[in-house]
Amino acid sequence: VVPVSQAVNLDYAREVSGFFRMGQVFGPLRTKASLESSMTRRAGPGILNGAPTTNEATTWMAGLRVQRSLGEDGYVALGYRLSQATSRFDKATRVDIRTSELSVSGEQVLVMRLRAATTFTQQRFSSLGSSSSPARLPLWQVSLEWQVWKNKPHSLTLSTVDLFNQNRGVQQAALGFLVQETQSNVLGRYAVVSGSWRL
């Protein structure tokens, strides 16, 4: 954990952040696990209804990922991440937004030097204390990579992004002493063909 404290503006606002990551390899099981966590807290003066006040914003995240090797030809992995953004205004008004994310990914060599990879992610957004239903966002990405010649670094890749066409570009964070939700226009479902050729 590496704590950092520094002034972020001329109004004597302070920011404290920390980050932690660790991993463990289980050789006989061909499995490795990683754990990460982070926290950021901002505090400083503000104005509420025309009167001076103290604003605070806190964001924390914790995640776990377990990956099992399928030999030299691929892997399968399961991950979970939970984060929460909290804003307080004058220590009386509080807003919380929680985001949870479950992901399943894998990669495997099929036939004729054809490698397939896929990632499925289920995100869930909820405002604590709100009567509205949580928003769910499933995302699925699939890619196929073909090594053109054996033992040569030449490849051709076809990737399909967001097969469910669900990506709405939702982002939530505690910034500037408030919880901010941003929704932007995105491409949605699309395919990409790419290649690499080393001379």
C-alpha positions as CSV (number, residue, x, y, z in Angstrom):
1,V,0.0,0.0,0.0
2,V,1.4,3.4,-1.1
3,P,-0.5,6.3,0.5
4,V,-0.2,9.7,-1.2
5,S,-1.3,13.0,0.2
6,Q,-1.1,16.2,-1.7
7,A,-2.9,19.5,-2.2
8,V,-5.1,19.4,-5.3
9,N,-6.0,23.1,-5.6
10,L,-5.5,26.5,-3.9
11,D,-8.5,26.1,-1.7
12,Y,-6.6,23.6,0.6
13,A,-8.5,20.6,-0.7
14,R,-6.6,17.3,0.1
15,E,-6.5,14.0,-1.7
16,V,-5.4,10.7,-0.1
17,S,-5.1,7.6,-2.2
18,G,-3.8,4.0,-1.8
19,F,-3.4,1.0,-3.9
20,F,-2.8,-2.7,-3.1
21,R,-2.2,-5.7,-5.3
22,M,-1.0,-9.2,-4.6
23,G,-0.9,-12.5,-6.5
24,Q,-0.3,-16.2,-5.8
25,V,0.6,-19.1,-8.2
26,F,-0.6,-22.6,-7.4
27,G,1.7,-24.7,-9.5
28,P,0.2,-28.2,-9.1
29,L,-3.3,-26.8,-10.0
30,R,-2.0,-24.7,-12.9
31,T,-3.9,-21.8,-11.4
32,K,-3.0,-18.3,-10.3
33,A,-5.0,-15.8,-8.3
34,S,-4.7,-12.0,-8.0
35,L,-6.3,-9.6,-5.6
36,E,-6.3,-5.8,-5.9
37,S,-7.9,-2.9,-4.0
38,S,-7.7,0.8,-4.2
39,M,-9.2,3.8,-2.3
40,T,-9.2,7.6,-3.1
41,R,-10.6,10.3,-0.8
42,R,-10.9,13.9,-1.6
43,A,-12.0,16.7,0.9
44,G,-12.2,20.4,0.6
45,P,-14.3,23.5,1.0
46,G,-17.4,24.1,-1.1
47,I,-20.7,26.0,-1.3
48,L,-24.1,24.5,-0.6
49,N,-27.2,26.8,-1.1
50,G,-24.9,29.8,-1.0
51,A,-23.3,28.9,2.3
52,P,-19.7,27.6,2.8
53,T,-19.5,23.9,3.5
54,T,-17.2,20.9,3.4
55,N,-17.4,18.4,0.6
56,E,-16.0,14.9,0.7
57,A,-15.8,12.3,-2.1
58,T,-14.6,8.7,-1.6
59,T,-14.1,6.0,-4.2
60,W,-13.0,2.4,-3.4
61,M,-12.6,-0.7,-5.4
62,A,-11.8,-4.4,-4.7
63,G,-11.3,-7.1,-7.2
64,L,-10.4,-10.8,-7.4
65,R,-9.3,-12.8,-10.5
66,V,-8.6,-16.5,-10.8
67,Q,-7.0,-17.9,-14.0
68,R,-6.4,-21.6,-14.8
69,S,-4.0,-22.7,-17.5
70,L,-5.2,-25.1,-20.2
71,G,-1.6,-26.0,-21.1
72,E,0.3,-24.0,-23.7
73,D,-2.9,-23.7,-25.8
74,G,-5.0,-21.5,-23.6
75,Y,-6.6,-20.5,-20.3
76,V,-9.9,-19.8,-18.6
77,A,-10.4,-17.0,-16.1
78,L,-13.1,-15.8,-13.7
79,G,-13.1,-12.3,-12.2
80,Y,-15.2,-10.1,-9.9
81,R,-14.9,-6.4,-9.1
82,L,-16.9,-4.3,-6.7
83,S,-16.6,-0.5,-6.5
84,Q,-18.5,2.3,-4.7
85,A,-18.5,6.1,-5.2
86,T,-19.7,8.2,-2.2
87,S,-20.2,11.9,-2.0
88,R,-21.0,13.9,1.1
89,F,-22.1,17.5,1.2
90,D,-21.8,19.3,4.6
91,K,-21.8,15.8,6.2
92,A,-25.6,15.8,5.9
93,T,-26.4,14.9,2.3
94,R,-24.9,11.7,1.0
95,V,-25.0,10.0,-2.4
96,D,-23.8,6.5,-3.1
97,I,-23.4,4.6,-6.4
98,R,-22.2,1.0,-6.4
99,T,-20.9,-0.9,-9.4
100,S,-20.3,-4.7,-9.5
101,E,-18.7,-6.5,-12.4
102,L,-18.5,-10.2,-13.1
103,S,-16.3,-11.4,-16.0
104,V,-15.6,-14.7,-17.6
105,S,-12.8,-15.0,-20.2
106,G,-10.9,-17.7,-22.0
107,E,-8.6,-18.4,-24.8
108,Q,-7.9,-21.7,-26.7
109,V,-6.0,-22.8,-29.8
110,L,-8.4,-24.7,-32.1
111,V,-7.2,-26.2,-35.4
112,M,-4.7,-25.0,-38.1
113,R,-3.1,-22.4,-35.8
114,L,-6.5,-20.8,-35.2
115,R,-6.8,-19.2,-31.8
116,A,-10.2,-18.2,-30.3
117,A,-10.7,-15.8,-27.4
118,T,-13.8,-14.6,-25.6
119,T,-14.7,-12.3,-22.7
120,F,-18.2,-11.9,-21.2
121,T,-18.8,-9.2,-18.7
122,Q,-21.9,-8.5,-16.6
123,Q,-22.0,-5.1,-15.0
124,R,-24.6,-3.9,-12.4
125,F,-25.1,-0.2,-11.4
126,S,-27.2,0.7,-8.4
127,S,-27.8,3.9,-6.4
128,L,-27.9,3.0,-2.7
129,G,-31.1,4.3,-1.1
130,S,-32.8,4.9,-4.4
131,S,-36.1,3.2,-5.4
132,S,-35.0,2.8,-9.0
133,S,-34.0,-0.6,-10.3
134,P,-30.3,-1.4,-10.8
135,A,-29.1,-1.1,-14.4
136,R,-27.5,-4.2,-15.9
137,L,-25.1,-4.1,-18.8
138,P,-24.0,-7.4,-20.4
139,L,-21.0,-7.2,-22.8
140,W,-19.6,-10.0,-24.9
141,Q,-16.5,-9.9,-27.1
142,V,-15.2,-12.7,-29.4
143,S,-12.0,-12.8,-31.5
144,L,-10.4,-15.3,-33.8
145,E,-6.7,-15.1,-34.7
146,W,-5.1,-17.1,-37.4
147,Q,-1.3,-17.6,-37.5
148,V,-0.7,-17.4,-41.3
149,W,2.5,-19.5,-41.3
150,K,3.7,-21.9,-38.6
151,N,6.6,-20.5,-36.5
152,K,6.2,-17.1,-38.2
153,P,5.0,-13.9,-36.4
154,H,2.4,-13.3,-39.2
155,S,-1.3,-13.3,-38.1
156,L,-4.8,-12.3,-39.2
157,T,-7.4,-11.5,-36.6
158,L,-11.2,-11.1,-36.8
159,S,-12.8,-9.5,-33.6
160,T,-16.4,-9.0,-32.9
161,V,-17.1,-6.5,-30.1
162,D,-20.4,-6.2,-28.1
163,L,-22.3,-9.1,-29.6
164,F,-25.4,-8.2,-27.6
165,N,-25.2,-4.5,-28.8
166,Q,-25.7,-3.4,-25.1
167,N,-22.8,-1.0,-24.7
168,R,-24.3,2.4,-23.7
169,G,-21.1,4.0,-22.7
170,V,-22.0,4.3,-19.0
171,Q,-19.4,5.6,-16.6
172,Q,-19.8,6.6,-12.9
173,A,-17.3,8.2,-10.6
174,A,-16.9,10.5,-7.6
175,L,-15.3,13.6,-9.1
176,G,-15.1,17.2,-7.9
177,F,-16.9,16.3,-4.7
178,L,-19.9,14.9,-6.5
179,V,-21.1,11.6,-8.0
180,Q,-21.1,11.9,-11.7
181,E,-22.8,9.6,-14.2
182,T,-21.8,10.0,-17.9
183,Q,-23.6,8.3,-20.8
184,S,-22.1,8.7,-24.2
185,N,-22.8,7.4,-27.7
186,V,-20.7,4.4,-28.7
187,L,-20.3,2.2,-31.8
188,G,-22.3,-0.7,-30.3
189,R,-21.8,-4.0,-32.0
190,Y,-19.1,-4.0,-34.6
191,A,-16.4,-6.2,-36.2
192,V,-12.7,-5.5,-36.8
193,V,-10.3,-7.2,-39.1
194,S,-6.6,-6.7,-38.4
195,G,-3.3,-8.3,-39.3
196,S,0.4,-8.2,-38.5
197,W,3.3,-8.9,-40.7
198,R,6.9,-8.8,-39.6
199,L,9.6,-8.2,-42.2
